[in-house]
Amino acid sequence: MQLPEFIQKFPSLEIPFPEDIVSTKAIRSDAGLVVFFRFHKDFVLPPHSHLGQWGTVIEGSVKLTIDGEAKTYAPGDSYNIPSGAVHGAEIKAGTLVMDAFEEPDRYPLKP
């Protein structure tokens, strides 16, 4: 699925992963950050924690491990990662997710 043209015009983020692996489109407010992540290659996200995060899988699949409990999410499935929960993921190439972060400054916007 291709994102609508207006979403494709959203800014990208400065994230610590190469754009040939994962690309982003984001919108930010004082209350939080919403990001569309598209994974171009299989990807393993190491365990980490931060403030709250909620997301939904649009395409593909994500195996999330949250506080030691693993579950695989498919298109239409949503997940909630509580603030401070240690989590990591295994994400298949072709996956598109939308994540909302409690932290508006979780990742900086690219200029």
Secondary structure, 3 states (H helix, E strand, C coil): CCCCHHHHCCCCECCCCCCCCEEEEEEEECCEEEEEEEECCCEEEEEECCCCEEEEEEECCEEEEECCEEEEECCCCEEEECCCCCEEEEECCCCEEEEEECCCCCCCECC
